[in-house]
């Protein structure tokens, strides 16, 4: 379950930002996880919530927004939405598709406090 190491990396990144930007706690953390990022959003949320107590994320509301995967189909020359790296074009059934989006995990924003 690599979501645990991802959660630890996110927590470290937020703590480094807290030190650099002089805030003490996070009220809200919003993440974006693409459908093709090979991440289980519920597992990532659970891992972050389990690691948060005693850190600047201790009381943070954690939101993970899931975005669709997108790909370019050479067969029908369209960009299409997909849920898996291995599925064919939903329009024409062609293989392979060139992945164009939905592979990232990123921090969208933080709401922070400096009390």
N, C-alpha and C positions, 0 to 999 in steps of 0.2 A: 504494500500500500504506500505508494510514493506521495500520497496526499499529506502524510505526516511530515515528510521532509520539506514539501512545498509550504506547509503551514509554518514550520520553523523558519524557513527563509523569509516568508512574508513578515513574521513577527520581528526577526532581526532587522529587516529593512525599515519597518515602522519605528523600531527603537532607535536606530541610527538617525532617522529623520527627526525624531523627538529630541534627541540630543543636539543635533545641528540647528534645528529651528526653535528650540526652547519651548516645547509644549510638554505637558505632563500627562495628559490622557486623551484618548480618542473616544469621541461619542458615537461616531459612525465610520465604518470601513466598507466601501463598496468595491467589489471585484467584478471583473468580467471574465467568464470562462467560455471559450469557444467549444462547440459541439465536437470538434475534431482535435481538441487539445489533450485527449486521453486522460481526462480528469473526471473524477466522480464528485460533483459539486457537494452532495450531502456529506460525503466523507471528509472533504476539505473543510466544510463548515464545522463539522464535529471536531476535527483536529484543532482548528483555530480556537473554538470555544473551550476545549480542554486545556490548551496552553495559555489562554488569556489571563486567568486569575493571577494577581500579583504583578502584572505588567501594565504598560500604558494602554493595552487593549482590554483591560479587566472588565470594563463596563460597556464596551463598544457593542453597538448593534452591527452585526456582520451580515451583509447582503451580497449574494453571489448572483449576478445576472448572467443567464446562459444565452449565448448568441448562436445562431445557426452556422453550419459549415457552408461554404460556397465553393463552387468549382466551375471551371471553363470546360465546356464540352467541344472537342474538335469535330465531333460528328455533326451536331446540329448548330454549332457556332453560337451557343447561348451560355450565359452564366446561370447556374442552377443552384438550388439549395439542396444540401445533402446532410445525412446524419452519420455517415460512416466513410472511412477511407476506401472501402472495398465495394461500395454499391455502384451500379451503373447509372448512367444519366437517366433521371426520372422522366425526361421528355422523349428521348429517342432510344434509350437502352444501350447506347454505345459505351465502350471502354476504350482506353482509360480516360479518366478525368484529370485535369490539372487543378490542384487545390489552390484556391485564391484567397480564402479567408476562413476564420473560425478555428484557428490552430493556437491561439494565444491565451495566456492567462495574464491579466494585468490589473493593477490597482487603478481604479477610476478616480477615486477621491477619498479624502479623509476629512471628517469634521473634528477639529481638535480644540482643546482647552488648555490654557496656561495657568491654571489656578495653582 
